[in-house]
């Protein structure tokens, strides 16, 4: 299997290099054929590895590929850890990426940067595979930074747009904040264990948890708590958890295919995967788990509220991603790592579907993205309509869809977790994910109804050209709609209650909520039959009914409600003023400091006083000294006599 793993990782890299460096020679067709072929090969081999490991009984493998440096006993390696957590991520990443690659042929058809875009998204796939397949923290960090770099390139792909340049810079800088914590966490791991290798670090985790470190003099911290919180700060940046979430909505400035790839299979899922991979560490720190679950709860509920007031079709889906990432993070904090990864998997399918469906609408609307200028598109785009409906139902957790199994059981895991009866932390987490169900249904079907139902609000020119996009756009929609609808039925039992992850995820016996839930598990059909008895179902139906009433039956009401709660609307419309705080606060403060250092430090002190001041002083001294050079002999003789007299006087006086 060694050669399989290398092929899975290197095929997208090879294709990215060829399309990027030789795109002008191989042309558009060559660029998409080689990248789609490479990612398709990676996808095929990933599913083969998944089959061998789950159905074939193959054992996990920890393989060292190459040692490129050893310093003070610290090995810096390239290697693969391929267990069931890895293969599940490999399958999801490569399948969604393959669908996005095919879809890109239609979406980017007329773009002059066609080959460059294919090169970037293939490189994105390589970077994510390096991250999920790594067996050490150094390679993890390489993949971590690589997905950040490629996301920067893709968000700002249309680099002639000022908004795109601002968005990719914003993403880059916000992620630097998270990555600073992440690299400090890795440094702390090396300090306490002397190793970057997962197996070695996990083996010494108990010893590390027994040690403490003084972050500030006189304030000792548990070493494992510090490590886990620092690592999670990195996850907050990559997986866009509040308050490091602000870059993700602005990432919509990139082309729609990359929005789907970032939000569904790469980048934002990296943080969730990383915390699940680090479960042997996080399970040794209750404080770190408390931080994780509270941050996730805040993100899940409050970011979902922002989706209600968005009018850009892609930004509605983007805030949906923020909220769903919050759900996954809450599950991580509840020690239900399997539930988090299961929701990550189902979410990848229906979120990629929703983004690509949004892109299909954007193509048909001549790149119009305002849902207030749409309406009644259903009859013009039937495939997009029905696949969007499947994605929306999966997102709200409608019974029978993939999202139903993952979200309902995730919420149940939070309810039954070890935090039950622990006071504020429990209620913050449980109520946030529960109320978030209503919010999700409301903003999802607000968008769905405004786009596909009601009166037609587009102009006549746009209406005359409305039609379904070509098959390269619609086929990926159908291929993603199938797992969004059905995959939960086949995967929920093995992934959550069948020990699918094995030793890849470690949970303290007293916190293993999924094992406790498994004792009462009677199959997916039984869960479906009892769905109507849960508050999750009724909250979803209440959100759906509210959307029907407000946007189909009484479309005049939203404007009246907005006028009555203008203060609340402005708070949501301004995104809780986080952008103002960061841009007008921290960024402006930084610019002011820089301006002061430039004007007072550089121009006045260094240039003015030290450089120019020294030169001016020498010049002025020279003017004075020049007066002493008269050119007359008697002047020099007189000066010598005066000098000699003063010298003799000094000798006599001090003798």
N, C-alpha and C positions, 0 to 999 in steps of 0.2 A: 504493500500500500504506500510505501515511501514515495515512489514515483508518482502515484496518484495525487498525493498531497502537494508535491512540487508543481505538478501540472495545474491543479486547481488554483493555486496562488499565482503562478507565473504566466499563465495564458492571458489573463486580462492585462497584465503589465506589458507583455510583448505586444499585444494588440494596441495598447495605448501609445507605445513608443512608435510603432509603425504608422498609425494614423496621425500622430502628432508631428513626426519629423518628415514623413514622406507622403502626407495627405495630398499635396499638390501633384504628386506623381500617380498615385493610385486612384485619385478622384473620389467623388462622393460615394459611388457604388462600392468601390474598394474599401473605403473607410468603414461604412456600416457593415459590409460583409465580414471583414476580418474581426471587428469588435464583437458583433453579434455571434459569430462563430466561436470566438474565444470564450465569451461569457456563457454561451450555450454549452460548450464543452465542460466548463467549470461546474455548471448547474447539473449536467448529467452525471459527472463524477461525484458531486456532492450527494446526490440522491443515491448513488451506488454505495457510497460509504455509509450513509444513513441506513440503507437496507442491510448491509453487512453487519453493522453494529447492533441494530435492534432485532432484526429477524434472523440474521445469520449468527448471532451470538459472539461476534468478534469483540475482543477485549480492548479497552482504551489504550492508546499508545502515547508515550512521551518520548519524542525523538529529538535529539540534538542534530542539527543540520550542519552548523558551522560555528566554530569559536574564533572570533576575530580579535579578541583582546583579553588578556589576563593581567590584572594589576593588583598588587597586594593581596593576591588570592581571590579577587573578585572576578568571576568569569562573565564575560559579555558575549552572549551567544545569539544565534538565530536557531529557533527550534519550534516544533509543533507539539501541542498537547491536543490530541483528538479524542475526546470523550463524547458522551451523548449531548451534553450542553453545547459543545462545539459543533457537532454535526447538524444539530437542529438549526443553529444560527447560520451555518454554511448553506444549508438548503434554502432557508428563507431569503438570505442576502442574494444568492445567485439567481433564484427564481424571480424575485421581484425586479432585480437588476435586468434580467433577460427581457421581461415584459416592457420595462422602461426603454431599453435599447430599441426594441422593435417599434414601439410607439413613437420614438424620436424621429424615425424616418418620415412620418407624416407631419409631426408637429414642427420640425425644424427644416422642412423641405425647401423653403425659400430663403433660409438664413445664410449669409455669406460665410459664417463661421462654422459651417456644417461639420467638417472634418475635425476641427479643433474641439467641438462639443463632444463628439464621439470619443475622442482621445481622453478628454477629461472624465467622462462618466465611466469609461473602462478603468481608468486609473483610480477612480473612487472605489470601484468594486475591489480592485487589488488591495487598496489600503484597508478596507474593512475586513477583508479576509485575513490579512496579516494580523490585524487586531484580535479577531476572535480565535484564531488558530495558535496564537503565541503561547509559549510555555514559560515565559519569563517577563519580568517587568520592563526590561529594556525594550524588547520587541513590542510589548504592549504600548509603551510610550511612543515608539516609532509609528505604529498604526494610528494611535491616538492623535498625534500631530499631523500625520499624513492626511487623515480624513478632514482635519481642520483646514489644512492648506488647500486641498482640492475644493472644499466647500467655499472657501474664499474666492477661488478662481471661478467657480460656477455661479455663485450669487452675483458676482460682478461680471458675468459673461458678456453682457451688453455694456461694455465699459464706456460707451459714449454717453450713457445716461448718468446724470449726476446722482439720481436716486439709487442706482445700482452700485455706484462707487461708495456712496455713503453706507449702504446696507452691508456690503462685504467688509468694509472697514469696521463697522459696528460689530459684526459677527466675530471678526478677528480679535478685536480688543476685548470684548466681553469674555471670549474663550481664553484669552491670556490670563484673565483674573482667575478663572477656574483652574487652568493648567498650572498656575503658580502653586496653588494648594496641592494639586495632584503630584507635581514633582517633589514638593516638600514631603508628601506622604511616602513616596518611593525612597527618598533620601533617608527618612526615619526608619523605614524597613531595612535598608542596607546598614544603617547604624546599629540596629539591635540584632540583626541576624547575620550580617556579613555576606548576604547572598541576594541575587536577583531572581533566582529560580523559584517558581511557584512551589514545587514539592518541598524544597528545603525550608522556605518561609512558612508554609502551612505546618510543617513538622515542628517548627519552633514556636508556633503561635502561642501555645500555653505558657511558655517561659517568658515571652514578651509581655503577655497580659499580666504577669506577676510583677512587672517592673513599673517604675514611674519616672517621669521627667518633669523638670521645672521649666515650664514655658516662660513664666515670669518668676523672678526671685521670690521664694517663699510661697509659691503656688504650685504644688506638685500635681501633675495630671497622670492618670493611668496611661501608659505608653500605647496600649492598643486602642484606647479611646481616641487619643490624638491622631494616631495613624489612620484610623477609619474615618474620622471627621475630615481630615485633609484629603483623603482619597475621594470622599463624597463631595467635597467642594469641586473637585474635577468633574465628577458626574453631574453636578448642578450646572456647570457651564455647558458640557456637551449635550446633556439631555434637557437643557432649558428649564431648570427648576427655579422658581422665584427665590431670590431677586435677580438671578442671572438669566432670565427668560427673554429679555427684551430683544435679542438678536433674531429670534426665530420668526416672528411675524414679518419682519423686514426682509427675511430671506426670500420672500415671495417675489422680489425684484428679479430673481433669476428665472430662466425659462421653466415652464410647468414640469417637464420631465424631471428636472433636478429637484424641484419641490417635492415630487413624489418620492424620489430616491432618498433625499435627506430625511424626510418625515416618516418613511415607512421601513427602510431596510438598512440605512447607514446613519452615520453621524449621531442622531439623537438617541438611537437604540444602544449606542456604545456605552453610555453611562449606566443604563439598566443592566446590560450584560456584565459590565465590570463589577458592579456590586454583587450580582449573583455569583460570579466567579470567585469573588473575595468572601463568600459566605463563611469559610472557616475563620476569617478574621472578625467579621462583623458580629458573629454569634458570641464572641467573647467580650462584647461591649454593649451593655444595655443602654448606656447613654448615647452611643452612636446610633443605635436603632431608633431611639426616641427622636433624635435630630432628623433622621431620614423620614420617619413616618409623619412628623409634623410638617416638614417642608413639602412633602408630597401632598398632604391633605390641603394645605393652603393653595398649592398650584392647581390641584384637581378642581376645586370649587371656584376660586376667584378668577382663574384664567378662563374657565368655561363661561362665566358671566360676560366676559368681554366679547365672546362670539355672538351674543344676542344683538349687539349694536353695530356690528361690522357690515359693510355693504359691498366690499370687494369679495368676490366668490372664493378666491384663493385664501384670503385672510380668515374667512369664516372657518375653512378647513384647517388652517394653521393654528387657530386658537383651540380647535378641537384636539389637535395633536398635543398642544401644551397640557390640556386637561387630562387626556388619556395617559400621557407620560406621568402625570401626577398620580393617577390610579396605580400604575405599575410601581412607582416609588413607594406608595403607601403599602403595597403588598410586600415589598422588600423590607420595609420597617416592621411589618408584622411577622417577619420570618417565613412568609409564604413565597419563597423565591420561585418555586415552580409555578405558582399562580401568576407571578409577574412575567415570567418568560412565556407562559402560555398566552397571556393577553398580548405580549409583544408580538408573538407569532400571528395570532388572528388579526391584530391591529395592522400588521404589515400588509396583509392582503386587502382589507377593506379600506384602509387609508390610502394605499397606492391607487386603489380603484376610484376613490372619491376625487383624488387629485387629477388623475388622468381623465376622468369624466368631466371635471371642471375645465381641463384643457381642451377637451372635445367641444365643449360649449364655447370656449373662448375662440377657437378656430372658426366655428360657424358664425360667431358674432363679430368677426373681423377684429379680434383682440380687444373687444369690449369686456370689462371685468365687473362692472357695476350691476349688481343684481336688480337694482331699481329700474334698469333700462332693459330688462328681459321680460319674461312672462310668456306663457302659452307655447313654450318651445316643444312640448311633449309630442305634438303631431308631426313636427318636422324632423325630430331626431329620436325615433323609437328605441333604438339600441342603447343610446346614451341614457335615455329616460329610465329604462328598466334596469340597467346596470347601476345607475345612480340610486335608484330605489333600493336595490339590494344592499349597496354600500351604506346608505342611510339607516336602513333597518338593522344592519349588523352593528353600526356605530351606537345606536340607542339600546342595543341588547334585546331586540325583538325575539320572542321565543322561537327557537329552532335555528336561528342564525349562529354563525361562529362567535359573534360578539356576545350573544346570550350566554353561552357556556362559559366564556372566559370572564366576562364582567360580573355576572351573577355570582359565580363561585369565588371570584376575587373579593367581592363585597362580603360574602358569607365568611370568608377566611379572616377578614379584618374584624368582623363581628365576633368570631369565636377565638380570636388570637389571644396570646398571653397578656395583651394589654387590657383585656376585659376586666373591669373592676379596678383599673389603675387610675381612675380619675380623669383629669383634663385631657391627657394624651389620647385616651381611648375615645372620648366623645368628640374631640376635634377631628380625629381620623374617621370615625364611623359616620358621623353626621355629614362630613364633607363629601365622602364618596356616595352617600345615600342621596343627599340633596342634589349632587352633581348629576344624577340620573335624570331628574326633571329638567335641569338646565340643558343637558346634552340633547334631549329629545326636542326641546323648544327651539334651540338655534339650528339644529340639523334640518328640521322640517320647515322652519322659517325660510331657510335658503332653498330647500327643495321646492316649496310651493311658489316662492317668488320667481324662481327660474323656469319651472316647467308648467305651472298652472296659472290661472287667472287671466287677466287681460294682457294682450300683447303690447308691450311698452317700447319696443324698439322702433327705429325709424324705418321708412318704407324701403330704402336702399338695402339696409341690412336684412330686412324681412324677405326681400325678393331673392336673396342668395342663401337663405337658411337651408341647410341639408346635412345629412349624416356625413361625417368625414370618411376617408378611404379605409380599406380593410386593415391597413397597418395600425390604425388608431382603434378601430372597433374590436379587432381580435384580442388585443391585450385586455380590453375592458371585459370581454366575455371570459377570458382565461382567469382573470382576477375575481370575477363575480362568482365563479364556481366554488373556490375555496372559501370565499367570504360567506357563502350560503351554507356550505355542507361540511367543511373540514372539522368543525367542532364535534360532530357526531362520532367521528372515527378516532379523534385524538384526545378528547377530554379524559377518558378513563386511564389510558396508559401514562399520559403526561402528568396528570395531577395525582392519581391514586394508584398507579401501577408501578411505581418505583422506576420510572423511565430514566431519570437523571443519575441514578445510582450514587456513586461517590463524588460525582461532579459537583453536587450541591450538598453542603453539610449543614444540618440543623440540630441544635440542641434538643435533646429528647423532651425537655419540658416546654419547648416552644413549637414543636412540630404540629402545627394546627392542621395541615393537610392530612397527616396520618390520622388525626382524631376525626376529621371529617370523613375520611375514607371508610371508617367503621360503619358509617350510616349511608354509604353510597349504594344506590340501587340501579344505577345505569342512567344514560342520557334520556331515555324515554320517560323514566320516572321523574327526573328533574323537570322535563317539559310539562308533564301532567300536573305537577304541583306549582308551576310557575305563577299561576294566578293567585296563589295564596301568599305571595311574598310582597313586601312593600316596594321592592325594586320594580316589579311589573307594573304596579298601579302608579308609581311615580313616572315611569316612562310613558304610560298611557295618558297620564294627566298632562305631561309636556306635549305629547302629540296632539291631544285634544285642544290644548291651548293654542297651538300653532294653527290647527284647522280653523278654530273660531276667529283668530286674529287676522289670518292672512288669506282665508278663503271665504268665510261667511261675513266677516265684518272688517274688511281691509281699511276702513276709515278709522278704526279704533287706535292702531299703533301711534298715529300722529297725535291724537288727543292724549293718550297716555304719556307720550314723550313730553308734551307741553306741561302736564301736571307734575311730572317728576323730573323737571329739567336739571336740577342739581345732581341727582343720581345719574341721569343720562350723561351729563358732562363729565362726571367722575369716570364712568365707563368709557366714554368716547376718548378721554385723555389718558386712558389706560393706567388709571390710578396715579398718574403724574410721574411714573417711573422714568419716562423719557426726559421729562423736564428736569427731574432730579439729576439724572446722569449727564445730560447734554448741557443744561443751563447751570447745573450745580457743579458736579465733579469735573466734567470736561472744561467748563468755563474757568473754574478755579485753577485747573492745571495750566490752561492757556494764559491766565493772568500771571501765574507764577513765572511761566516761561517768558512772558513779555517783560516782567519786572527784571528778571535775571539778564535778559537781553539788553534792555535800556539802561539799567543801573549798573549791572555787573559787567556786561561785555562792552557796551558803548562808552559808559561814563568811566568805570574803574579801570578796565583793562586797556581799551583803546584810548580813552581820554587821559587818564592819570598815568598809567604805567608806560604805555607805548608812546602816544603822542605827547604826554606830559614830560616824559624823560627827554624826548627829542627837543621839545620847546625849551626846557630848562638848559640843556646843553647849548642850544642856539643863543639864548639870552646871556649865558655865561661867556660864550665866545664873543659876543658883542662887547661885553665889558673888558674882557681880557685883550681884545684887539686894540683897545685904546692905549695899552701899555707899549705896544710895538710902534714907536714913533719913527724909527730909522735914523735918529741922530745919535752920534757917538757920545756927546756930553751927557745926554739923558741917561744912557746906560751906565756911564761912569758915576754919575750922581746917585743912581739907584744902588750901585755896588757899594759906594761909600756909606750911604744910609744903612744898608743891610749889614755891613761890617761893623758899624758903630753900634747897632742894636744887638748884634751877636756878642761884642765885647762887653757891652753893658750888662747883658744877661749873665755872662761868666763872672763878672766882678760882683754882681748883686747876690748870686746864689753860691759864691765860693764858701 
